Amino acid sequence: MTRDIGRAVLATTAVLGGLAAAEAADLQPHRALYDLALATVRGTSDITSLNGRMALEWADACDGWTVNQKVRMNLTSRDGPPVTNEFSFSSFETKDGDSLRFTMRSTADGEPFEEFVGTASRGAAGGEVVFSVPEGETLALPATTMFPSEHLFLLVESARAGKRWIGEVVFSGTGPESLHEVTAFIGAEIAAGSKPIALAGEGDDAMLALAELRSWPVAMAYFPLRRREAEPEFEVSYRLMENGVATNLLLDYGDFAMRASLYRLEILAPPDC
């Protein structure tokens, strides 16, 4: 259960980390820190408490974009002792959207649990993921596959153009099961200054300045590409600011959901390329 939660958190927020790929928009490289908390428990879930922190950095590396994420999650279930899981993810995506390098590692109570390292490439005839960990494993990609930054380029430009729906195949790089049909619904634009930002922690200048930007409510549903299922594997909703920062995240896994509240924000200077 905790493995699936962590990988889903990384898959959804890896996509969020690519927002600044949209060169046509005034989006800013940044580091964001989020508080994680249990929002809802439904049905047969045995989760009784969940809390943690998530750090997300998107940076411009001149010829590509980098995403670095760390998640630390403390989870208690009805039938077992508390467990602390840590997940880390890093990626580099070329600016032409045709290549992705990625690393995902997780631990359970400090012990190594899972690791995926590999490269993904895309061409007119299709694409392929080649894993070095686990060695020799491969995954075929449809020719229409997008990597996170390119997908978010499309999402933010769609929001600016007033579009309300897009559906694409996305490989996030969080493992062999991270190839999804991602359906994104974009709500009506929230005018600059019309809706305050909910601050969970430190109200520094960078966070307070978010209220003066345009934004859009976004909801994304993730369907496994290789399986035909009526219900999504997981969903994420958030408020997308026009500079690429995501606030008010709700990560929904069906039998429970958790919130990620923006706690601290740092705008990064662009590189000298």
Beta strands, then each sheet from edge to edge (+ up, - down):
strand 1: 30-41
strand 2: 47-60
strand 3: 64-77
strand 4: 83-94
strand 5: 99-108
strand 6: 111-123
strand 7: 126-133
strand 8: 138-141
strand 9: 165-171
strand 10: 179-186
strand 11: 215-224
strand 12: 234-241
strand 13: 246-252
strand 14: 256-267
sheet 1: 8+ 7- 6+ 5- 4+ 3- 2+ 1- 14+ 13- 12+ 11- 10+ 9-
end
